[in-house]
Amino acid sequence: MGEGNDAAPASRSDERFEINDLVARYVEAVALFDVALYRAVWAADAVWVVDGRGSFHGPSDITALFVRLRERQEFAVQRIVSGRVEFGA
């Protein structure tokens, strides 16, 4: 999860909630160009691999790329194709 939440979820229901909340915060951050919220959704050891641009490590590098890409757009719209969360093999 992002940097602000290190507590382990207590159940699968809690895990689903945490995943759904993370997706919602990510979408909101992109749509509103909220840089602080965007940075907060990334874990300290996150790696974002972007075709043609390379790999970006950690919230600071990932957020810097986001800012460069997003500031060129007046607005952004995202569609979540599926909110389904499955666990196990």
Stockholm file with secondary structure:
# STOCKHOLM 1.0

chainA/1-89         MGEGNDAAPASRSDERFEINDLVARYVEAVALFDVALYRAVWAADAVWVVDGRGSFHGPSDITALFVRLRERQEFAVQRIVSGRVEFGA
#=GR chainA/1-89 SS CCTTCCSCCSSHHHHHHHHHHHHHHHHHHHHHTCHHHHHHTSCTTCEEEETTTEEEEHHHHHHHHHHHHHTTCSCCCCCCSCCCCCCCC
#=GC SS_cons        CCTTCCSCCSSHHHHHHHHHHHHHHHHHHHHHTCHHHHHHTSCTTCEEEETTTEEEEHHHHHHHHHHHHHTTCSCCCCCCSCCCCCCCC
//
